[in-house]
Amino acid sequence: MSGANLAQVALCTADLPGTARTFVEVLGFTNAGGKPRWGADAARIQELPTGDDTRAMMWWLVGGPEFVQIELFQHTVPAQRPRRPGWRPSDMGWVRFGVAVADFDHVMERLRAARLPTLTAPAVVDGARRVCFREPGADAVVEVMEAGSPGPALRYATASVADLDTARRCFGEGLGLAETDPDAVHRPEHESLWGLEGAHRVCATFRIGDAFLELVQYTTPAPRPPAADALLSDQGIMNAAFGYRDRSDLVRAHTAVTSMGATTSTDVPSVAGSVYLRLAEGLPFEQLLVPRDLDAVYGFVPQPNPPAA
């Protein structure tokens, strides 16, 4: 047992207020505060080359489940670089995530009002509707998933990897996630929802708390690796974070996954905080330690939305 949940998806957006507005007004998330970050510690954690000059704004949004958030970054130093031209959600890295909502029709109305087109018409999957759009600030694929329970709720995060067997071992044996049916969330025919109709891939799916992690290895279309000079501050999905309440669970998983070749930029936090890691092929992910009494400090407690919202 991992002791972890899918606590966060982090986005790097070129328009932090605009992305926050989409998640609040369209998808129904709630403001949870934010803060500026700067200096050498911020640079070291995110492996940025700007050292003490690093500067970014960070903001949090929460939905229905406890200890789950969307995290937004807008870096000014280093200046955020736009998504690489021609990017497709088969290219390597974190490529999409899903949000479950209770009132699908309302979300569709709000998408139209916000002039955010969907990639396809809604599809019915196992009796519930789904549709994808690309959030323009982060240029990230977001899947809206109809659910009967209150939301919004982070349902899954997906990474495109070069070597599925190696990634499966790291997340399964290393981080202790329970592997489940590879089609638990998506089947091959669902690739059309995010613009990859006819794609050929193999997939491994894991349970993580109440959500899922999907690892996908594409053969068609051929996935492109990240640019050689890619930074975590570049536009797109930065990473997914696995949240821990108990430090011993985090340490156990951290020790196991680094013994398999994952690298880390910082030490494991002693009380609370983050440690960023990369698989051997470079996929970034985060371990996040937050005791319950520090939830508000780390953006897991709702705060009033801005008056305009």
C-alpha positions as CSV (number, residue, x, y, z in Angstrom):
1,M,0.0,0.0,0.0
2,S,1.4,3.4,-1.0
3,G,-0.4,5.6,1.6
4,A,-0.7,8.2,-1.2
5,N,-3.4,9.9,-3.1
6,L,-3.4,11.9,-6.4
7,A,-3.1,15.2,-4.5
8,Q,-2.4,17.6,-7.3
9,V,-2.0,18.3,-11.0
10,A,0.3,21.3,-11.6
11,L,-0.1,23.5,-14.6
12,C,2.2,26.2,-16.0
13,T,0.0,28.8,-17.6
14,A,0.7,32.0,-19.6
15,D,-2.4,33.5,-18.1
16,L,-2.8,32.6,-14.4
17,P,-6.0,34.7,-13.8
18,G,-7.5,33.4,-17.0
19,T,-6.8,29.7,-16.1
20,A,-8.0,30.2,-12.6
21,R,-11.2,31.8,-13.9
22,T,-11.8,28.8,-16.2
23,F,-11.5,26.3,-13.3
24,V,-13.7,28.4,-11.0
25,E,-16.4,29.6,-13.4
26,V,-16.6,26.7,-15.8
27,L,-15.6,23.6,-13.8
28,G,-16.7,24.8,-10.4
29,F,-13.5,24.7,-8.4
30,T,-12.9,27.0,-5.5
31,N,-10.1,29.4,-4.8
32,A,-7.6,28.2,-2.1
33,G,-5.2,31.1,-2.2
34,G,-1.6,31.4,-3.5
35,K,1.7,33.2,-3.1
36,P,4.7,34.4,-5.0
37,R,7.8,32.2,-5.0
38,W,11.4,33.4,-5.6
39,G,15.0,32.6,-5.0
40,A,17.5,29.8,-5.0
41,D,15.3,27.3,-3.1
42,A,12.5,27.6,-5.7
43,A,15.0,27.2,-8.5
44,R,16.6,24.1,-6.9
45,I,13.3,22.4,-6.3
46,Q,12.2,22.8,-9.9
47,E,15.6,22.4,-11.5
48,L,15.6,25.9,-13.0
49,P,18.8,27.6,-14.2
50,T,18.0,31.1,-12.9
51,G,19.1,30.5,-9.3
52,D,18.4,33.3,-6.9
53,D,16.7,35.4,-9.7
54,T,13.9,32.8,-10.0
55,R,10.4,34.3,-9.7
56,A,6.9,32.8,-10.1
57,M,3.4,33.2,-9.0
58,M,1.7,30.1,-7.6
59,W,-2.1,29.6,-7.0
60,W,-4.3,26.8,-5.8
61,L,-7.8,25.6,-6.6
62,V,-9.8,22.9,-4.8
63,G,-12.9,20.8,-5.6
64,G,-14.9,18.4,-3.6
65,P,-12.4,15.8,-2.3
66,E,-10.1,16.5,0.6
67,F,-6.4,16.9,0.0
68,V,-6.7,17.3,-3.8
69,Q,-5.9,20.5,-5.7
70,I,-5.1,22.1,-9.1
71,E,-1.9,24.1,-8.8
72,L,-1.1,26.9,-11.2
73,F,2.3,28.5,-11.9
74,Q,3.2,31.5,-14.0
75,H,7.0,32.0,-14.1
76,T,8.5,35.4,-14.9
77,V,12.1,34.4,-14.4
78,P,12.8,32.2,-16.3
79,A,10.3,33.7,-18.7
80,Q,7.8,31.0,-19.5
81,R,8.2,29.5,-22.9
82,P,5.2,28.5,-25.0
83,R,4.1,25.0,-25.8
84,R,6.3,23.6,-28.6
85,P,4.6,24.0,-32.1
86,G,2.8,20.9,-33.2
87,W,2.5,19.4,-29.7
88,R,0.2,16.4,-29.5
89,P,-1.1,14.5,-26.5
90,S,1.0,11.5,-27.5
91,D,4.2,13.4,-27.0
92,M,6.2,12.3,-23.9
93,G,5.4,13.9,-20.6
94,W,2.2,14.6,-18.7
95,V,-0.4,15.0,-21.5
96,R,-3.9,15.2,-20.0
97,F,-6.1,14.9,-16.9
98,G,-9.8,14.4,-16.1
99,V,-12.2,16.3,-13.9
100,A,-15.5,14.6,-12.8
101,V,-18.4,17.0,-12.6
102,A,-22.0,16.5,-11.3
103,D,-23.8,18.9,-13.7
104,F,-22.3,18.1,-17.1
105,D,-24.9,20.3,-18.9
106,H,-24.0,23.3,-16.8
107,V,-20.3,22.9,-17.6
108,M,-21.1,22.7,-21.3
109,E,-23.1,25.9,-21.1
110,R,-20.2,27.6,-19.2
111,L,-17.7,26.4,-21.8
112,R,-19.8,27.9,-24.6
113,A,-20.2,31.2,-22.6
114,A,-16.4,31.3,-22.1
115,R,-15.9,30.6,-25.9
116,L,-13.9,27.5,-25.1
117,P,-14.5,25.0,-27.9
118,T,-14.5,21.2,-27.2
119,L,-12.3,19.0,-29.3
120,T,-15.2,16.8,-30.2
121,A,-18.9,16.5,-29.5
122,P,-19.6,14.8,-26.1
123,A,-19.3,11.0,-26.2
124,V,-21.2,8.5,-24.0
125,V,-18.9,6.1,-22.2
126,D,-20.4,3.5,-19.9
127,G,-23.6,5.5,-19.6
128,A,-22.0,8.9,-18.8
129,R,-20.9,11.8,-21.0
130,R,-17.3,12.9,-21.6
131,V,-15.7,15.7,-23.6
132,C,-12.3,17.4,-23.8
133,F,-11.1,21.0,-24.3
134,R,-7.7,22.6,-24.3
135,E,-7.4,25.2,-21.6
136,P,-5.7,28.0,-23.4
137,G,-3.5,29.5,-20.7
138,A,-1.6,26.2,-20.0
139,D,-2.5,24.7,-23.5
140,A,-3.5,21.6,-21.6
141,V,-6.0,18.9,-22.5
142,V,-8.7,18.6,-19.8
143,E,-11.4,15.9,-20.0
144,V,-14.8,16.7,-18.4
145,M,-16.4,13.6,-17.1
146,E,-20.0,13.3,-16.0
147,A,-20.4,11.8,-12.5
148,G,-23.3,11.3,-10.1
149,S,-21.3,12.4,-7.1
150,P,-20.7,16.0,-6.1
151,G,-17.6,17.6,-7.6
152,P,-15.6,18.8,-9.2
153,A,-13.1,16.0,-8.5
154,L,-9.7,15.2,-10.1
155,R,-10.4,11.8,-11.7
156,Y,-7.1,10.9,-13.4
157,A,-3.8,12.1,-14.8
158,T,-2.0,10.6,-17.8
159,A,1.6,10.5,-18.8
160,S,3.0,9.4,-22.2
161,V,6.2,7.4,-21.6
162,A,9.0,5.9,-23.8
163,D,9.2,2.6,-21.9
164,L,6.0,1.3,-20.3
165,D,7.6,-1.6,-18.5
166,T,10.1,0.6,-16.7
167,A,7.6,3.2,-15.8
168,R,5.2,0.5,-14.6
169,R,7.8,-0.9,-12.3
170,C,8.6,2.6,-10.9
171,F,5.0,3.5,-10.1
172,G,3.9,0.0,-9.1
173,E,6.8,-1.7,-7.3
174,G,8.6,1.6,-6.4
175,L,5.8,3.9,-5.3
176,G,3.5,1.1,-4.3
177,L,0.5,1.9,-6.5
178,A,-2.0,-0.9,-7.2
179,E,-2.2,-1.7,-10.8
180,T,-5.7,-2.3,-12.2
181,D,-7.4,-3.1,-15.5
182,P,-5.6,-1.0,-18.2
183,D,-9.1,-0.1,-19.6
184,A,-10.4,1.1,-16.2
185,V,-10.6,4.7,-17.4
186,H,-10.1,4.7,-21.1
187,R,-10.2,2.2,-24.0
188,P,-8.3,2.6,-27.3
189,E,-11.3,4.1,-29.1
190,H,-11.4,7.0,-26.6
191,E,-8.2,8.4,-28.1
192,S,-10.4,10.4,-30.5
193,L,-11.7,12.5,-27.5
194,W,-8.3,14.3,-27.4
195,G,-7.6,14.3,-31.1
196,L,-5.7,11.0,-31.6
197,E,-8.3,8.9,-33.4
198,G,-6.6,5.7,-34.7
199,A,-3.7,5.9,-32.3
200,H,-1.9,2.7,-31.3
201,R,-0.8,2.4,-27.7
202,V,-0.4,0.2,-24.8
203,C,-1.5,1.4,-21.3
204,A,-1.0,0.6,-17.6
205,T,-3.5,2.0,-15.1
206,F,-3.0,2.4,-11.4
207,R,-5.3,3.3,-8.5
208,I,-4.1,6.1,-6.4
209,G,-6.5,7.1,-3.6
210,D,-9.9,7.7,-5.3
211,A,-8.3,8.5,-8.6
212,F,-6.2,6.9,-11.3
213,L,-2.8,7.2,-12.9
214,E,-2.5,6.2,-16.6
215,L,0.8,5.4,-18.2
216,V,0.6,5.2,-22.0
217,Q,3.3,4.2,-24.5
218,Y,2.3,5.3,-28.1
219,T,3.6,3.7,-31.3
220,T,1.3,5.7,-33.6
221,P,1.5,8.7,-33.7
222,A,5.2,8.5,-32.9
223,P,5.7,10.4,-29.6
224,R,8.3,13.2,-29.5
225,P,10.5,13.4,-26.5
226,P,10.8,16.7,-24.7
227,A,13.2,19.3,-26.1
228,A,16.7,18.9,-24.8
229,D,16.5,22.2,-23.0
230,A,12.9,21.7,-21.7
231,L,12.2,23.3,-18.3
232,L,9.5,22.6,-15.7
233,S,8.5,26.2,-16.1
234,D,7.5,25.7,-19.8
235,Q,3.8,26.0,-20.7
236,G,1.8,22.8,-20.1
237,I,1.2,20.3,-17.4
238,M,4.3,20.5,-15.1
239,N,3.6,17.3,-13.2
240,A,1.3,15.2,-11.0
241,A,1.9,15.1,-7.3
242,F,1.3,12.2,-4.9
243,G,0.2,13.4,-1.5
244,Y,1.2,11.8,1.8
245,R,0.0,12.5,5.4
246,D,2.5,10.1,6.9
247,R,6.2,10.9,6.3
248,S,7.2,7.2,6.7
249,D,5.0,6.3,3.7
250,L,6.7,9.0,1.6
251,V,10.2,7.9,2.7
252,R,9.5,4.2,2.0
253,A,8.3,5.0,-1.5
254,H,11.1,7.6,-2.1
255,T,13.8,5.1,-1.1
256,A,12.3,2.4,-3.4
257,V,11.9,4.5,-6.5
258,T,15.3,6.2,-6.3
259,S,16.9,2.8,-5.9
260,M,15.3,2.1,-9.4
261,G,17.0,5.1,-10.9
262,A,14.7,8.0,-10.3
263,T,16.6,11.2,-9.5
264,T,15.7,14.0,-7.1
265,S,16.5,17.7,-6.9
266,T,16.1,18.1,-3.1
267,D,16.0,16.1,0.2
268,V,12.8,14.6,1.5
269,P,11.0,17.3,3.7
270,S,11.3,16.8,7.4
271,V,7.8,18.1,8.4
272,A,6.0,19.3,5.3
273,G,6.8,20.2,1.7
274,S,7.7,18.8,-1.7
275,V,10.3,16.7,-3.3
276,Y,10.5,16.6,-7.1
277,L,11.7,13.5,-8.9
278,R,12.3,12.3,-12.4
279,L,12.1,8.8,-13.8
280,A,15.2,7.6,-15.6
281,E,13.6,8.7,-18.9
282,G,13.0,12.2,-17.4
283,L,9.3,12.1,-16.6
284,P,8.8,14.6,-13.6
285,F,6.6,13.8,-10.7
286,E,6.3,15.1,-7.1
287,Q,5.9,13.7,-3.6
288,L,4.0,16.1,-1.3
289,L,4.0,15.8,2.5
290,V,1.2,17.8,4.2
291,P,0.0,17.0,7.8
292,R,-3.7,17.9,8.2
293,D,-3.0,20.9,10.4
294,L,-1.0,22.5,7.5
295,D,-3.7,22.1,4.8
296,A,-4.4,25.8,4.7
297,V,-0.8,26.7,4.3
298,Y,-0.4,24.4,1.3
299,G,-3.6,25.4,-0.5
300,F,-6.0,22.6,0.4
301,V,-8.6,24.7,2.3
302,P,-11.3,26.7,0.3
303,Q,-11.2,30.5,0.5
304,P,-13.8,33.0,-0.8
305,N,-13.7,33.3,-4.5
306,P,-12.9,36.8,-5.9
307,P,-16.1,39.0,-6.1
308,A,-16.1,38.9,-9.9
309,A,-16.5,35.1,-9.7
